[in-house]
């Protein structure tokens, strides 16, 4: 494994741990610049396709999922690791379903489930886009649902 800082090829694994999302986390150290970095090893899966609201199909893109979570959690006390963990959980649930095609609604509901447990404001932000709030009544309904769950 090349060091991401100095490109030296002599890196050592310092620590290895399994994660909850079926990945392996490796803490590495560079033999030249002595800096440390983390890598993740994960299983390569078959393609998963998303059925969009207009009927189009496209490949599942974890980066899009991460982007949506990052926007919802922007300027909130949610760490990058929590966002990565949520994305991994959502992807894991989709893959465990055994289906090769899932709808955007299924993804949205899973994301909202995790955000509701993580951060109320991030949940409302995501819900406002996902549910396409058009008026204050829609917003109030989402707030009532959030309050009931608490």
N, C-alpha and C positions, 0 to 999 in steps of 0.2 A: 504494500500500500504506500503510495507516494504521500509525502507530507504536503498538506495544502498550503503551507506557508513558504517552505524553501524548496519544494519539489524533490527532496532527497528520498531515496528509495528504502532507506533503512529505518523502518518504524517498528516499534514493539507494542504488543498488546499488553496493557497494564491490568485491565479488568474486563471481564465478560459477564453479562447478565442477560437473562431472558426478560422480555417485557410482556405486559398483559395482552398486547396486540400481535403475538406470534412473531416477533422480530427478536433479533439478538443485538444488544447494545454492546459495543466494544469501545473502551477508553484506550487510546493509543498515545504513545510518546515518540517524538522524533529523536533519532540518535545523533543528528547533526545540530539542529537549532534548539533542541530540548523543549520545544513547545508541545502542548498536549491538545488533542482533538478527539471528537467522538464520531464513530461511524455506526451505521445500522445495517444489518443484514436481514433481508426478508425474502420470502418465497415468491417466485415468479408465478403469477396466476394466469389462467386463461382470460381472454378479453371479456369484459363485462360491458354491456351496452345499455345506454340510457334512452328511454323513450321520452322525448320532449313533449310539451303540452300541445304543440302543433302536429304531432305524429312523427316528426323526424327522429331518426336513430343516430346516435353518435357514441363513440367509445367513452367509457368512464375515464375521467381525468381527475386524479387526486389533487392536482394543482388548482383546478377550479373550485373544488370543495374547500381546500385550504384558503383560497382567496376569499370565498364567501364568509368563512369563519373569521378570518383576519379582519375583514371589514366590519363585521358585527362586533368584534371584540376590540376594535381600535380605541385607544385611550382608556381602556378598562383594565382593572387589575387581573388580567388573565395572561398567564405566561405563554411563551412560544411552545413550551413542552405540553401545556394543557391543550392548546389548539391542535398540536400534532397528535396528541392522544385522542382527542375527540374525532379527528379525521380518520385515524386508524380504526377507532371503534366503529364508526359509521361504515367504513369500507369493509371491515370484518363482518359486520352484521349482514351487509348486502351479499358478500361472498358466501357466508354460511347458509344463506337462504337456498343456495343451489341453483338459483335461476341465472340465466345468462343475460336476461333483459329485466331491467327495473325501471320504474317511472320516476320522474322528477318529484312527484308527490311523495313517494316512499322515502326518497332521500331527504326531502324537506322535513318530513315528520321526524325522522331519526335525528336530524340536526337540531330541531327544536327541542326534542326530548333531552339532549345533552346540554344545550344552552340554558334551558330552564333550570337545570340542576347546578349550573356553573355560575351564571351571572344574569340577573334580571334585566339589566339594560341591554346587554348583548342579545338576549332573547327577544326583547321588544323590537330592537333594530332589525333583527333577522325576520321576525314575524311581519313587520311592516312592509318589507319587500316581498317576502314569500306569499303572504296573504293579500298583497296588493291593497293595502288600506286606501280607501278613497275618501273617507270622511272620519269625523271624530267618533262616530258611533262604532265603527270597526275597531278603532284604537281602544276605546273603552271596553269593548267586549274582550279583547286580548288581555287587557289589564285585569278584568274580573276573573278570567281563566287562570291567570298567574297567581292572583291572590287566593283563589280556591285551592290551588295546588300547594300553597305555603301553609 
